[in-house]
Amino acid sequence: MWILWPAFLVAGVAELVFFSLFDPFDLHFFGAPLALSRETIYAMGFFGFWGLGIASSALTLFLESPPESSSAKGVRGSGG
């Protein structure tokens, strides 16, 4: 839940901002216009932004976690 809900909220905001600036029918994929309905393009955009938000939240939690201590591995320090 620490990853999915923040990503969901960010995806909603990102979709609102992105599609307020760009019309779905003006988007092209490798030079060809998308032959999809407007709702399908909105849904694909939402899930794409949600995926980016999930990756961002997961990376944040990964980098926030403390490293394993050397005493937990049974390695002695240089002090003897």
C-alpha positions in Angstrom: 0.0 0.0 0.0 3.0 2.3 0.5 3.7 2.1 -3.2 0.3 1.7 -5.0 -1.8 4.6 -3.5 0.8 7.4 -3.9 1.4 6.2 -7.4 -2.4 6.1 -8.1 -2.8 9.7 -7.0 0.2 10.9 -9.0 -1.1 9.1 -12.1 -4.5 10.8 -11.8 -2.8 14.2 -11.5 -0.3 13.5 -14.3 -3.1 12.3 -16.6 -5.1 15.5 -15.9 -2.2 17.7 -16.7 -1.0 15.7 -19.7 -4.4 15.4 -21.4 -5.3 19.0 -20.7 -2.3 20.0 -22.8 -2.5 17.3 -25.5 -5.5 16.0 -27.4 -5.4 12.1 -27.6 -6.1 12.2 -31.3 -3.1 14.4 -31.9 -0.7 11.7 -30.5 1.3 9.6 -32.9 3.1 6.3 -32.3 6.2 6.0 -34.6 4.8 8.5 -37.0 1.3 6.9 -37.3 -1.8 8.2 -35.6 -3.3 6.1 -33.0 -6.4 4.2 -34.3 -8.0 3.9 -30.9 -10.9 5.5 -29.1 -10.4 8.5 -26.9 -11.3 6.5 -23.8 -8.7 3.8 -24.6 -6.0 6.4 -25.0 -6.9 7.9 -21.7 -6.8 4.5 -20.0 -3.5 3.6 -21.6 -2.1 7.0 -20.4 -3.4 6.5 -16.9 -1.9 3.0 -16.6 1.4 4.2 -18.1 1.6 7.1 -15.6 0.6 4.7 -12.8 3.4 2.3 -13.8 5.9 5.2 -13.7 4.5 6.2 -10.3 4.9 2.6 -9.0 8.5 2.5 -10.2 9.2 5.8 -8.5 7.6 4.8 -5.2 9.3 1.4 -5.2 12.7 3.0 -5.9 12.1 5.6 -3.1 11.3 2.8 -0.6 14.3 0.8 -1.7 16.7 3.7 -1.3 15.2 4.7 2.0 15.7 1.3 3.6 18.7 1.1 5.9 21.6 -1.1 4.8 22.3 -4.4 6.5 24.7 -4.0 9.4 28.0 -5.9 9.2 27.4 -7.5 12.6 24.3 -9.2 11.3 26.5 -11.0 8.7 29.0 -12.2 11.2 31.8 -10.0 9.9 34.1 -8.4 12.5 35.2 -4.8 12.3 38.8 -3.8 12.0 39.0 -3.0 15.8 39.3 -6.7 16.7 
